[in-house]
Amino acid sequence: GLVGSEMCIRDRNIRFYRGETDYIGMKRVLFVCSGNICRSPMAEFVFREMARRRRLIDAVDCESAGTNVFAPNSPVHNGTVRQLRRENIPYYQRGSRNVTAADYGRFDYLLGMERSHVAAMERQLGGDPEGKMHRLLDFTRCPRDIDDPWYTGDFVTAYRDIEAGCAALLDEMFPGSGEKKR
């Protein structure tokens, strides 16, 4: 049997050996909001950094998109950038994009920030036969929508909700991974 740090999670196709990781298949996540400039890029960068801190960066990949992007290739909102800087979360400028039909096949999880995003994805992508679409906070103990800081101006609360959702998602994907300190 396995002892101590030699924990094996066979059903998740990942093995942890003394802090080193052996991966058999990457999990891909698409974070989705309305315009792909506030919440979903924040979730993309927070999730990526959390995965790095848990030594899971090679086991996951993520992107973000919107259900209703009026101006494709728009930069990440300044409020999101400021909050990411405050929290020491690495980010880069990337252009906004809409969800596409191809995304359903490319991602294991398509996660909306609110119920309306899940409904829009189901409409735009022709349903969810594989059960990949959820709200990000559905993985937490308090499932709910994440308010849009575009309207509220409250990027701090959006960040806290996204941080909780990303941690719960990683716990769901890789039980026992816990966050590793830098």
N, C-alpha and C positions, 0 to 999 in steps of 0.2 A: 504494500500500500504506500500511498504518498504521505509524507510527513512535513510538518512546518510549512516552509515557503514553497514546497513542491505541490502546490494546489493544482489540480487538473480539472478543467471545466469541459468535459468531453462534448456535452450537448451544444456548446457554444463555439466549437471548433477553435479553441484557443487554449494554450497551456502556458502557465507561469512557472518558471524555474528560477529560483533565487534572484528575482528581479529582472531576469532576462525573459523575453517573450518570443514564442514561436507561433506564427500565425498560419492558419490554413483557411484563407478566405477573408476578404475585407468587407466590413459593413459600410454601406454607403447611405448617407442621410441628406435629404433635401429639406431645408428650412424654408417655410413659405409665409409671407405676409401679403399686404396689399400692393404696395409700390416698390418693394425690394430695396428700400433705402434706410429704414430704421430698424425694425425688430428682426427681420430674417438675417440681414448681414451681421447684426449684433450676435445672434444665436450662432451663426457660422463661425465667427471668430472666438466666441466664448467656448463653444464645443471643442474646437480644434486645440485651444490652449489647455482645457481640462484634460483632453485625451493625452496631450504631451506630458502633462504633470503626472498622469497615471501610467505613463510608459505604454500607452496604447496608440500612439500616433500612427504607427504602421498598420494598425488593425482597423482604422476607420478613415473614411474620406467624407467630406461634406461640401455642400454648395448651398446657395440660397437663390430664391426666385420670388416673383410676385404673381398674384392672380389678376392684377389690374394695373400693369405698369404703363402709365401714360407717356413717359419719356424714357424709352430704353437707353441704356448706357449712362444713366444719371449716377453721380457719385454717392457714396455713403453720406447720410445726413450728418451735419456738423454736431448735432446733439449726441448722436451715436458715437462719433469719433471722440468727442470730449469725454464721454462716459468710459469708453474703452481705455483711453489714456489714464483716467483716474484710477482705474482698476488694474493697470499694468497688463492689459491684454493686447498682444501684438495684432496688428491689423494692416491691411493695405487697401488702397483705393481700387475699387472694381466697379464696373458698370452694372446697373440694374438690368434685369431680364425677366421675361414672362415665363411661367411654367409652360412646358411643351408636352405633347403626347409622348415623345421619346423618353421623358423623365420617368415615367412609370416603370419602364423596363430597366432603366439605369440605376434606380435607387431602391434600397431595401425599406426605407422609411421616408414618407413624405409628410412632414409635420407642419401643420398650420399653427399660427399664433392664436387664432380664434375659430370658433365654430363656422363662421361664414367662409373662412379660407378652405376648410375641409369640404364644405358643400360646393364651393366654386371649383375645387380640383375635381370632385366627383363628376360635376357637370362637364367641365372642360376636357377631362381625360376619359370620359365614358364609363365611370363607375370605379369601383375598388374591389375587383374580384379576389385579390390576394390579401386584403386586409392590411394594407401598408399605410393608409392615411389615418392620422390622429391629430389631436392638438398636442403641442409640446407638453403642456401641463397635465395631460391625461396620465403621464407616467408618475406624477407626484401624488401625495396623500390628499391634495386639495385641487382636484381637476377644475379648471376654469379657463376663461379667455385671458389673454395678456392685453391690457389696454394699449391703445396706439399712442405713443408719445408725440406723433405728428400733431394730434389734436390736444392731448393733455399737457404737453410740454414736460412731462415727468419721465425723464430718461433713467432716473435712479430706480424707480419702482419697476420699470420695464426690465432693467438690468437684473434686479433681484429675482424677478419672476423667471427670466430666461436662465439665469445661473442655476436656480432650483430645478428647472425643467431639464437642463443639460446634465446636471449631476444625476438626477433620477433616471434619465435615459441611459447614461453610461452604466449605472448600477443595474438596470434591466438587461442591457446588452452583455455586460461582463460582470456578473455577480461576484462580489468579493474583491473587485479591483481596487476599490477605495482610492482616494486621491493621494498621490505620492508628493512629498515636498520636493521643491526644486533642488 
